[in-house]
Amino acid sequence: MSTKPHIGVIGAGLSGLRCADILLQNGAQVTILEARDRIGGRVHQEEVGGHSVDLGPNWIHGTGANPIMSIAEATQTVTYDPEGRNISISRDGNLIDEETAAKAAEFMWATIEEAFQYSNQHGDTIPPERSLYDFFQEKLEQTQFSQEEKQICLDSCKFWGTYVGDPIERQSLKFFYLEECIDGNNYFVASTYKRILEHVSKTALSQADIRFQQPVVSIYAPPRDGEHAQHQVTVSTATGERYSFDEVVITCPLGWLKRNTGAFSPALPGRLLEAITSISYGRLEKVYVTFPQAFWNANPSSTANGQHTGATKGSTSADGKDIGSNSNTPVNPIFAQFLEPSYAERPDGLPWNQECLSLAALPASCAHPTLLFYTYGPCATHIVKQIRHLAPSSPEYKQILLAFLEPFYSRLPGYDATSPDCIPTAVMATRWQDDPYAGHGSYCNFQVDLTQADKDIEVLRSGAGVGPARGLWFAGEHTAPFVALGTTTGAYWSGERAAVQVCESRGLGCVGTGVASNDSSTESINQSLLC
């Protein structure tokens, strides 16, 4: 071709940045339109208590053939596999004995594995209304557990909601296999995603034309009039700017697409609209709370990392209950789960179970006395509504969040309401549900009543009816290979796949991707990238 094709990429998150990288390597001119004043999208860091934390993704899901893990290693990003040393707090606020907690955890993970297999093997015949919660209940009835143990197991199973961003009562069993990730361990990104983002964005920052603060309001993509006819896609932004491109890759989050289908002219094909409407969107939020010391550790002045021994001393919660005198209490717990608390005030009818991760357990270079609470579904929505109009620096903001958190962290071993070490110094919550550029939520999931969720993903991935026909292509974690949906790896791969589609459409080469790899371990992944 005599001139470089001009490709527009909407969104400068991991997907858009990776897409731009591949397009630039293959000779295209690339303009990125980004609604924010920064790159990264939902990959973003802020400080809490003087420590940098991720507001978006914290994890790398799976180590087998995972490019994000390879980037982490290349950039010396510190990752951590937080296995073991977990505790559970009962409905009445007491520490559950280690044997019972281990039994509940073993049941949950074994049943999750069974559910993946069952969904894979019987998805065609599983009723759309059947949930993951139903599966847990059925499996529990087949055990010899006591009624108390069954209740603890079922409560523990509900924490799968932190993986998908909504309660498991709404999680589709029929399409549960779509939640299965790449083989291997899940690693917490201890030093944050900062260096990973820097690596992925390097080419785009140096070679692409990135236009910040350009929220897209309309996309005009008429049908092509013949294979070689001149064709332009016109994108208009909220600032009044108009851009013309030969092809456009849309990496906006699924939630944005759901709310902005009317931005496309002519209207998107019915099957594509159906796919966008059908796939579910999660409500995962995070709350970070920092203390002067990690009081929940046996040696709170230093990090865990398995280095400490000795029993946890007796401790009391804010209401004076003895919660830490059990000699079997794990030293320096990593995860703490709080099962459907009767001791915490909450709105009627809302699930209120919580899970937190101790960042004091991270490798020494990254550890700090902070608890990361993962909250999801209706509870997360309620919290976001409470702080919606408050500045993070305001006393009201801190007061509301600590009123929510104190019933939980005060149940941890070592808590003493009179100790300065147990008084938070900083707190911060995410508000993705209030963020229009994040799509008012977290990432895609698959809830009950869906009938063709797998086909919906494939439709979005292929650009059915609008790719070669109108010059529109879709990327983002919701268009990833099935083993990477809802993850940063999926976002990265989807940008790569969309770039390959554009290159093929424009007659460009296809260099700089993993698609042509001869590594047999990545063969199945590479096939799904192009499907």
PAZA-885962 format. One line per 10 residues: number of its first residue (from 1); their letters; for each residue x, y, z of C-alpha. Coordinates in steps of 0.02 Angstrom, whole numbers, m for minus. Layout:
% residues N
NUM> A> X:Y:Z; ...
//
This chain:
% residues 531
1> MSTKPHIGVI> 0:0:0; 66:173:m44; 13:255:118; 3:196:296; m173:153:352; m230:266:493; m302:163:636; m399:236:781; m390:147:948; m520:199:1077
11> GAGLSGLRCA> m450:177:1251; m272:177:1321; m291:31:1441; m188:m128:1426; m292:m186:1278; m277:m24:1180; m92:m5:1218; m51:m182:1162; m157:m160:1006; m66:1:962
21> DILLQNGAQV> 102:m83:991; 65:m221:863; m11:m101:736; 139:14:746; 259:m131:724; 166:m177:565; 175:m7:484; 11:75:532; m15:254:589; m103:248:757
31> TILEARDRIG> m204:377:853; m266:331:1026; m417:423:1097; m419:414:1287; m557:486:1396; m446:507:1548; m292:615:1571; m179:462:1589; m145:290:1515; m186:124:1597
41> GRVHQEEVGG> m375:129:1615; m418:17:1762; m233:m21:1788; m195:124:1903; m104:158:2067; m130:281:2208; m54:302:2380; m134:252:2544; m38:287:2703; 118:325:2601
51> HSVDLGPNWI> 113:159:2509; 75:134:2324; m70:15:2291; m166:m45:2139; m343:21:2124; m380:m99:1982; m311:m275:1958; m199:m347:2094; m169:m520:2022; m91:m619:1880
61> HGTGANPIMS> m207:m766:1850; m112:m922:1798; 71:m946:1754; 61:m1061:1603; 95:m967:1440; 45:m805:1524; 124:m651:1443; 87:m540:1593; 189:m657:1703; 331:m649:1577
71> IAEATQTVTY> 323:m459:1578; 324:m458:1767; 482:m562:1768; 565:m456:1634; 527:m294:1728; 575:m364:1899; 399:m338:1961; 382:m422:2130; 246:m555:2135; 189:m664:2278
81> DPEGRNISIS> 92:m826:2294; m6:m804:2457; m33:m984:2506; m83:m1041:2681; m99:m959:2851; m280:m905:2831; m413:m878:2963; m603:m874:2967; m715:m777:3084; m886:m853:3123
91> RDGNLIDEET> m1055:m770:3105; m1050:m720:3289; m875:m645:3277; m770:m786:3349; m617:m866:3274; m661:m1032:3191; m545:m1173:3242; m409:m1214:3117; m472:m1390:3079; m648:m1333:3035
101> AAKAAEFMWA> m584:m1185:2933; m469:m1302:2836; m613:m1423:2805; m720:m1280:2734; m578:m1219:2623; m543:m1393:2557; m727:m1420:2519; m740:m1253:2427; m589:m1280:2315; m632:m1462:2279
111> TIEEAFQYSN> m811:m1412:2234; m750:m1269:2125; m645:m1394:2029; m795:m1511:2012; m904:m1366:1955; m780:m1320:1817; m778:m1501:1756; m966:m1519:1768; m996:m1356:1675; m873:m1408:1540
121> QHGDTIPPER> m950:m1579:1517; m1135:m1541:1538; m1154:m1359:1489; m1273:m1401:1347; m1398:m1481:1465; m1380:m1375:1623; m1535:m1265:1644; m1493:m1079:1623; m1568:m1037:1793; m1456:m1158:1889
131> SLYDFFQEKL> m1324:m1067:1992; m1154:m1107:2066; m1237:m1086:2236; m1358:m1226:2192; m1210:m1339:2149; m1126:m1302:2316; m1286:m1343:2410; m1308:m1508:2318; m1129:m1562:2352; m1144:m1516:2536
141> EQTQFSQEEK> m1294:m1629:2556; m1186:m1774:2497; m1061:m1749:2640; m1064:m1814:2818; m1032:m1641:2890; m1129:m1580:3040; m1258:m1443:3013; m1138:m1316:3087; m999:m1373:2972; m1115:m1366:2822
151> QICLDSCKFW> m1162:m1187:2863; m980:m1136:2881; m938:m1222:2715; m1081:m1136:2624; m1032:m968:2698; m852:m997:2644; m907:m1043:2468; m992:m874:2452; m820:m793:2445; m808:m849:2264
161> GTYVGDPIER> m907:m690:2239; m744:m593:2260; m679:m681:2104; m825:m634:1992; m884:m473:2074; m1060:m530:2118; m1145:m659:2232; m1132:m841:2183; m1321:m854:2193; m1315:m762:2026
171> QSLKFFYLEE> m1166:m857:1952; m1215:m966:1804; m1168:m1149:1823; m1204:m1176:1638; m1064:m1055:1590; m956:m1073:1744; m818:m1149:1636; m794:m976:1560; m727:m919:1730; m586:m1047:1726
181> CIDGNNYFVA> m413:m968:1709; m246:m1016:1635; m162:m1163:1722; m42:m1124:1863; m44:m1021:2021; m121:m851:2046; 7:m720:2096; m24:m558:2189; 72:m414:2110; 161:m355:2266
191> STYKRILEHV> 252:m206:2190; 95:m153:2092; 64:m158:1905; 165:1:1876; 314:m77:1787; 203:m195:1688; 104:m46:1624; 264:48:1582; 324:m100:1480; 161:m125:1384
201> SKTALSQADI> 144:61:1347; 322:96:1290; 292:83:1102; 127:175:1105; 197:319:1208; 344:342:1091; 261:314:922; 71:335:932; m24:498:935; m114:490:1104
211> RFQQPVVSIY> m255:615:1130; m304:628:1314; m469:689:1387; m563:638:1230; m720:543:1286; m801:468:1132; m983:514:1104; m1018:448:929; m944:329:801; m1003:339:621
221> APPRDGEHAQ> m953:183:526; m1053:158:365; m1040:m4:266; m895:m15:146; m945:12:m36; m838:m124:m114; m679:m209:m56; m558:m74:m115; m669:79:m98; m618:229:4
231> HQVTVSTATG> m694:210:176; m681:313:334; m743:289:511; m781:455:596; m763:469:785; m828:621:879; m781:665:1058; m859:766:1199; m738:910:1165; m810:933:990
241> ERYSFDEVVI> m662:852:901; m693:741:749; m569:609:691; m570:506:531; m489:333:525; m473:189:403; m514:66:543; m561:85:726; m527:m34:871; m644:m9:1019
251> TCPLGWLKRN> m566:m64:1183; m694:20:1297; m753:m87:1444; m907:m194:1423; m1003:m81:1543; m968:68:1430; m1032:m27:1280; m1191:m74:1372; m1228:109:1409; m1172:180:1241
261> TGAFSPALPG> m1240:66:1105; m1332:219:1039; m1165:302:1001; m1145:192:846; m1215:247:679; m1281:153:586; m1339:46:732; m1239:m109:774; m1308:m273:704; m1440:m356:812
271> RLLEAITSIS> m1333:m507:857; m1191:m395:915; m1310:m290:1019; m1380:m448:1095; m1206:m506:1146; m1165:m338:1227; m1329:m337:1322; m1322:m518:1380; m1149:m534:1457; m1148:m483:1640
281> YGRLEKVYVT> m1037:m353:1722; m965:m368:1898; m964:m251:2049; m799:m284:2135; m729:m142:2242; m580:m130:2359; m551:m43:2524; m374:m17:2590; m347:23:2774; m173:59:2843
291> FPQAFWNANP> m118:47:3025; 40:103:3117; 85:m81:3142; 19:m247:3077; m60:m288:3245; m131:m452:3177; 46:m522:3161; 138:m609:3302; 280:m487:3270; 188:m334:3203
301> SSTANGQHTG> 344:m229:3178; 403:m340:3035; 328:m436:2890; 272:m616:2890; 346:m719:2748; 341:m872:2859; 484:m810:2968; 394:m795:3135; 349:m929:3261; 253:m932:3424
311> ATKGSTSADG> 71:m922:3476; m37:m769:3452; m77:m685:3617; m257:m669:3674; m346:m517:3608; m516:m435:3616; m630:m356:3487; m706:m184:3504; m852:m258:3603; m736:m348:3723
321> KDIGSNSNTP> m752:m525:3655; m603:m640:3670; m554:m680:3490; m370:m726:3487; m332:m845:3630; m346:m1004:3526; m175:m1088:3527; m208:m1152:3351; m222:m976:3280; m109:m965:3127
331> VNPIFAQFLE> 38:m848:3150; 30:m695:3037; m129:m735:2939; m128:m689:2754; m314:m700:2714; m455:m672:2838; m634:m716:2797; m782:m646:2894; m935:m756:2871; m1105:m668:2860
341> PSYAERPDGL> m1079:m563:3018; m1218:m546:3146; m1111:m420:3241; m1103:m288:3102; m1244:m168:3062; m1303:m177:2882; m1453:m134:2775; m1589:m265:2775; m1568:m404:2649; m1390:m365:2593
351> PWNQECLSLA> m1254:m499:2600; m1115:m429:2709; m977:m561:2713; m802:m491:2689; m628:m551:2644; m465:m460:2673; m284:m489:2624; m139:m435:2735; m12:m334:2637; 106:m355:2784
361> ALPASCAHPT> 128:m533:2720; 205:m475:2555; 392:m492:2523; 495:m374:2632; 526:m246:2494; 339:m222:2469; 261:m261:2639; 164:m129:2736; 36:m134:2878; m117:m125:2767
371> LLFYTYGPCA> m271:m234:2751; m350:m248:2578; m536:m285:2589; m622:m357:2435; m807:m316:2433; m929:m357:2294; m1108:m355:2234; m1244:m263:2331; m1128:m229:2478; m1001:m144:2365
381> THIVKQIRHL> m1138:m42:2283; m1202:15:2453; m1028:72:2508; m996:167:2346; m1162:257:2366; m1114:309:2543; m952:393:2488; m1004:445:2313; m1001:633:2342; m862:640:2471
391> APSSPEYKQI> m681:692:2445; m559:556:2504; m476:688:2613; m638:730:2705; m672:672:2885; m842:604:2830; m760:490:2700; m645:412:2830; m783:401:2959; m901:306:2844
401> LLAFLEPFYS> m770:182:2786; m703:147:2961; m879:122:3027; m897:m11:2892; m725:m90:2923; m705:m87:3112; m824:m232:3150; m710:m340:3042; m531:m289:3080; m574:m282:3266
411> RLPGYDATSP> m602:m471:3257; m424:m506:3202; m301:m584:3325; m198:m454:3416; m329:m317:3411; m336:m204:3564; m457:m58:3555; m345:41:3675; m186:19:3573; m128:157:3454
421> DCIPTAVMAT> m66:20:3336; m247:m31:3306; m307:142:3254; m305:163:3063; m196:300:2993; m268:298:2817; m412:223:2719; m459:224:2535; m596:141:2433; m616:116:2247
431> RWQDDPYAGH> m770:184:2161; m770:95:1993; m960:88:1994; m962:277:1986; m834:285:1845; m913:302:1672; m749:263:1585; m736:99:1681; m913:58:1628; m981:80:1805
441> GSYCNFQVDL> m912:m86:1863; m765:m206:1863; m760:m341:1728; m869:m466:1637; m948:m616:1721; m1083:m742:1678; m1242:m745:1779; m1393:m858:1782; m1521:m857:1640; m1390:m836:1503
451> TQADKDIEVL> m1419:m956:1359; m1273:m928:1240; m1137:m834:1335; m996:m924:1246; m1067:m876:1077; m1091:m697:1138; m904:m684:1176; m861:m757:1007; m974:m631:919; m887:m485:1006
461> RSGAGVGPAR> m717:m561:972; m748:m584:786; m823:m412:755; m968:m500:670; m1053:m387:546; m945:m235:579; m763:m290:561; m719:m304:377; m890:m236:330; m879:m71:424
471> GLWFAGEHTA> m703:m57:492; m750:m81:675; m661:m205:788; m684:m245:972; m554:m283:1106; m551:m285:1296; m554:m419:1431; m733:m464:1381; m671:m521:1209; m524:m625:1271
481> PFVALGTTTG> m493:m811:1248; m604:m906:1368; m459:m946:1487; m422:m761:1510; m591:m674:1519; m599:m540:1652; m410:m528:1675; m265:m415:1626; m197:m558:1523; m361:m563:1429
491> AYWSGERAAV> m355:m376:1397; m177:m391:1331; m217:m539:1219; m375:m458:1153; m278:m303:1098; m155:m415:1009; m294:m514:924; m385:m357:866; m223:m289:794; m198:m450:697
501> QVCESRGLGC> m375:m436:629; m342:m258:571; m176:m306:493; m260:m446:396; m400:m329:341; m275:m198:280; m152:m319:201; m14:m281:327; 111:m405:397; 89:m489:566
511> VGTGVASNDS> 247:m467:670; 272:m434:855; 138:m554:917; 143:m722:1001; 22:m790:872; 156:m864:761; 250:m944:907; 313:m1121:882; 306:m1153:1069; 188:m1300:1087
521> STESINQSLL> 135:m1242:1261; 54:m1089:1184; m23:m1171:1032; m200:m1187:1101; m195:m1009:1168; m135:m941:1002; m273:m1033:910; m404:m955:1023; m329:m782:998; m379:m787:816
531> C> m547:m876:837
//
